[in-house]
Amino acid sequence: MGIGVRSFFLNGNFHEFAFEVLRDFDVDNILFRLYKLEEFEHVCLFLIVKIIITLNLCKFFYTAIKISPNFVFKLVEAMALVLKENLLNYAEYAVWKIEEEPEFYRAGLILSDWETNYLNNITHPKRKLTWLASRFLLKQLIDTDVFVELLFDEHGKPYVTNFDIFVSLSHSNEHAAAIVSKSFEVGIDVEEPHRKIEIIKNKFLSTVELNNIGETQVQQQLLIYWSAKEVMYKIYGKRKLEFKDDMYVKPFLLNERGDINGILMKNGLVAEYHMHYLLNNDFTLVVGAEKEVSVINQPS
């Protein structure tokens, strides 16, 4: 965990009101969610919090923060990290609920001069927040306190120069998502369930794909179609790829979790992408990796 974040939690009067803030959270619900995610370290942490709140041991809470600055940061991480999973043992991805102020994420990051200048030139508050949150989550996935140099190639594809990994980032207004792999190109896309996707469906879906969409849960199907094509685009990693004409998503069964396949056809290349999706009331997520791409035809 970043030293800057620890310092942030010890500055000012944070630990005087942290206890009262935690009192407002539904600890039992958080415990159940963390248990389902198999975040057992965080489960133990919140069991301690439950005891502290139940017995009103406010002084103990303050002491715990002073002895271990990581204590509160772990609490924030446990509340905000809504998903963290492995993709068949060759990639790891996570989704973070964006609820903190920009200062929280900024304190946990080491930015280069150009990143600092870029950040300062972002005028829209929400865009600045999601920009910070996605980079903060990437650093948590890499699990490092040092500077992470995130750059972009000529096609806009992100890459990290000082770690031997492949990365992909995504964010919506309310969530940040990231995936990392040591061996393969990866892609990730997260979308909010209320995104107005139907008004643009004719721009990214072919006639065949539109005819394949069922009559129920249309919004959820459209989000998965869109996210799947985003993931294919990110793994492919080159510009001038038309969502409607160059990519085709095969029909799929809609569940809370599932697999989805797509075909990419560009300049003589024909490749099939096998991806994975997650659908719930908070977000739609699709992830994929180059490992699960089968090349059907190579350009001559």
C-alpha positions in Angstrom: 0.0 0.0 0.0 1.3 3.5 -0.9 2.9 5.5 1.9 1.1 8.6 0.6 -2.2 6.9 1.3 -1.1 6.0 4.8 -0.1 9.6 5.4 -3.4 10.8 4.1 -5.3 8.8 6.7 -3.2 10.2 9.5 -3.4 13.8 8.5 -6.0 16.2 10.0 -8.8 14.8 12.1 -9.5 11.8 10.0 -9.4 9.2 12.8 -11.7 11.4 15.0 -14.6 10.9 12.5 -13.7 7.6 10.9 -15.4 5.6 13.6 -18.6 7.5 13.2 -18.5 7.0 9.4 -18.0 3.3 9.8 -20.9 3.2 12.2 -23.2 4.1 9.2 -22.1 1.1 7.1 -24.1 -2.1 7.0 -21.2 -4.3 8.4 -23.1 -7.5 8.2 -23.9 -7.0 4.5 -20.2 -6.1 3.8 -19.1 -9.2 5.7 -21.4 -11.5 3.6 -20.2 -9.9 0.3 -16.5 -10.2 1.3 -17.0 -13.9 2.3 -18.6 -14.6 -1.2 -15.6 -12.9 -2.8 -13.3 -15.1 -0.6 -11.6 -11.9 0.7 -10.9 -13.7 4.0 -8.4 -11.1 5.2 -11.0 -8.4 4.8 -13.6 -10.6 6.5 -11.4 -10.9 9.6 -10.9 -7.1 9.5 -14.6 -6.4 9.4 -15.3 -8.9 12.2 -13.0 -6.8 14.3 -14.9 -3.7 13.2 -18.2 -5.3 14.1 -16.9 -6.0 17.6 -15.6 -2.5 17.9 -18.9 -0.9 16.8 -21.1 -3.3 18.8 -19.2 -2.6 22.0 -18.7 1.1 21.2 -14.9 0.7 21.6 -14.2 4.1 20.1 -10.9 4.6 21.9 -9.7 1.2 20.7 -10.4 2.2 17.2 -8.4 5.3 17.4 -5.5 3.4 18.9 -5.6 0.8 16.2 -5.3 3.5 13.5 -2.3 5.1 15.2 -0.6 1.7 15.7 -1.3 0.5 12.1 -2.1 3.2 9.5 -2.8 0.4 7.1 -5.8 -0.6 9.2 -8.2 2.1 7.9 -6.9 1.9 4.3 -7.7 -1.8 4.4 -11.2 -0.9 5.5 -11.7 1.5 2.6 -10.2 -1.1 0.1 -12.5 -3.8 1.4 -15.6 -1.6 1.0 -14.7 -0.3 -2.4 -13.2 -3.4 -4.1 -16.4 -5.1 -5.3 -14.7 -7.8 -7.4 -11.3 -9.4 -7.7 -10.8 -12.6 -9.6 -8.3 -14.6 -11.7 -8.9 -15.4 -15.4 -7.9 -19.0 -15.7 -4.7 -18.4 -13.8 -3.0 -16.2 -16.4 -4.7 -12.9 -15.7 -6.1 -11.0 -12.7 -8.8 -8.4 -12.8 -10.8 -6.2 -10.4 -13.6 -3.7 -10.2 -13.6 -0.8 -7.8 -16.6 1.2 -6.7 -15.7 4.9 -7.1 -17.0 6.6 -4.0 -13.9 8.5 -2.6 -12.8 12.0 -3.3 -10.0 12.7 -5.9 -7.6 13.5 -3.1 -7.8 9.9 -1.9 -6.7 8.4 -5.2 -4.1 11.1 -5.8 -2.5 10.4 -2.5 -2.0 6.8 -3.5 -0.4 7.6 -6.8 3.0 8.7 -8.0 2.5 10.6 -11.2 5.0 11.7 -13.9 5.3 15.3 -14.9 3.2 14.8 -18.1 0.5 12.9 -16.1 0.4 15.7 -13.5 0.0 18.2 -16.3 -2.6 16.1 -18.0 -4.5 15.7 -14.8 -4.5 19.4 -14.1 -5.9 20.1 -17.6 -8.9 17.8 -17.0 -11.7 20.3 -16.3 -14.6 17.9 -15.8 -14.6 16.7 -12.1 -16.1 13.3 -12.9 -13.6 12.6 -15.7 -10.7 13.6 -13.4 -12.1 11.2 -10.7 -12.4 8.2 -13.0 -9.0 8.9 -14.5 -7.4 8.8 -11.0 -9.5 5.8 -9.9 -8.6 3.5 -12.8 -4.8 4.2 -12.3 -5.2 3.7 -8.5 -6.9 0.3 -9.1 -4.1 -0.7 -11.5 -1.5 0.0 -8.9 -3.5 -2.2 -6.4 -3.5 -5.0 -8.8 0.2 -4.8 -9.5 0.6 -4.6 -5.7 3.4 -2.0 -5.5 4.2 1.2 -3.7 6.6 2.4 -6.5 5.9 4.6 -9.5 4.0 2.8 -12.3 4.8 4.3 -15.7 1.6 3.9 -17.7 2.0 5.1 -21.4 0.0 4.7 -24.6 1.2 3.5 -28.0 0.3 5.1 -31.3 -3.0 3.2 -31.3 -4.0 4.4 -27.9 -3.3 1.1 -26.2 -2.0 1.3 -22.6 1.2 -0.3 -21.6 3.5 -0.3 -18.5 7.2 0.4 -19.0 8.6 -0.6 -15.7 6.7 -3.8 -15.1 6.7 -6.8 -17.4 2.9 -7.0 -17.7 0.1 -6.5 -20.1 -2.7 -4.2 -19.0 -6.2 -3.0 -19.9 -8.3 -0.3 -18.1 -11.9 0.7 -18.2 -14.2 3.0 -16.2 -17.7 4.2 -16.0 -19.2 7.0 -13.9 -19.4 4.7 -10.9 -16.8 2.0 -11.3 -13.2 1.5 -12.3 -11.9 -1.8 -13.8 -8.5 -3.2 -14.6 -6.9 -6.4 -15.8 -3.3 -7.4 -15.8 -1.4 -10.4 -17.2 2.3 -11.4 -17.3 1.9 -13.4 -20.5 -0.9 -12.2 -22.7 -2.6 -9.2 -24.2 -5.8 -8.5 -22.2 -9.0 -6.5 -22.5 -11.7 -5.4 -20.0 -14.8 -3.2 -20.2 -17.2 -2.1 -17.4 -20.6 -0.5 -18.0 -23.3 0.9 -15.8 -26.7 -0.9 -16.2 -28.5 2.4 -16.9 -26.3 3.5 -19.8 -28.4 4.6 -22.8 -27.1 2.0 -25.1 -30.2 1.2 -27.1 -30.1 4.6 -29.0 -26.8 3.7 -30.6 -27.4 -0.1 -31.2 -27.6 0.4 -35.0 -24.1 1.9 -34.9 -22.3 -1.1 -33.4 -24.5 -4.1 -34.2 -25.0 -5.7 -37.6 -28.5 -6.7 -38.9 -27.8 -10.3 -38.0 -26.8 -9.4 -34.4 -29.9 -7.2 -34.0 -32.0 -10.1 -35.1 -30.3 -12.4 -32.5 -31.3 -10.2 -29.6 -34.1 -11.7 -27.5 -37.3 -9.9 -26.6 -36.6 -9.8 -22.9 -33.7 -8.1 -21.0 -32.7 -6.2 -24.1 -30.7 -3.6 -22.2 -28.5 -6.3 -20.6 -28.0 -8.0 -23.9 -26.9 -4.8 -25.6 -24.5 -4.0 -22.8 -22.8 -7.3 -23.2 -22.6 -7.0 -27.0 -21.0 -3.6 -26.6 -18.6 -4.7 -23.9 -17.6 -7.8 -25.8 -16.7 -5.7 -28.8 -14.8 -3.3 -26.6 -12.7 -6.2 -25.2 -12.0 -7.6 -28.7 -10.9 -4.1 -29.8 -8.6 -3.7 -26.8 -6.9 -7.1 -27.3 -6.5 -6.5 -31.0 -4.9 -3.2 -30.1 -5.1 -1.3 -33.4 -7.2 1.6 -34.6 -9.6 1.7 -37.5 -11.6 -1.3 -36.3 -15.3 -0.8 -37.0 -17.6 -2.3 -34.3 -20.5 -2.9 -36.7 -18.6 -4.2 -39.8 -15.3 -5.8 -38.4 -16.6 -7.6 -35.4 -19.4 -10.1 -34.9 -20.6 -11.4 -31.5 -22.3 -14.9 -31.6 -25.6 -15.5 -29.9 -25.3 -16.3 -26.2 -27.4 -17.4 -23.2 -28.0 -14.5 -20.8 -27.1 -15.4 -17.2 -25.4 -13.7 -14.2 -22.1 -15.2 -15.5 -21.3 -16.7 -18.8 -19.0 -17.1 -21.8 -19.3 -15.2 -25.1 -17.6 -15.6 -28.4 -16.9 -13.1 -31.1 -15.3 -13.1 -34.6 -12.9 -10.3 -35.7 -12.4 -9.8 -39.4 -9.9 -7.2 -40.6 -7.5 -6.9 -43.5 -7.5 -10.7 -44.1 -7.2 -11.6 -40.4 -10.0 -13.8 -39.1 -9.9 -14.6 -35.4 -12.3 -16.0 -32.8 -12.3 -14.4 -29.3 -13.5 -16.4 -26.3 -14.5 -14.0 -23.5 -16.3 -14.0 -20.1 -19.0 -11.8 -18.8 -20.5 -10.8 -15.4 -23.9 -9.2 -15.1 -25.4 -7.8 -11.9 -27.5 -4.8 -10.7 -24.4 -2.6 -10.3 -22.4 -3.1 -13.5 -21.8 -5.3 -16.6 -18.3 -6.6 -17.1 -16.6 -8.4 -19.9 -13.0 -9.7 -19.8 -10.8 -11.5 -22.2 -7.2 -12.4 -23.0 -5.1 -13.2 -26.1 -4.6 -16.7 -24.7 -8.2 -17.5 -25.7 -8.0 -16.1 -29.2 -8.0 -18.6 -32.1 -6.6 -17.4 -35.4 -8.7 -18.8 -38.2 -7.0 -17.1 -41.1 -3.8 -15.0 -41.2 -3.4 -12.2 -43.8 -1.2 -13.1 -46.7 
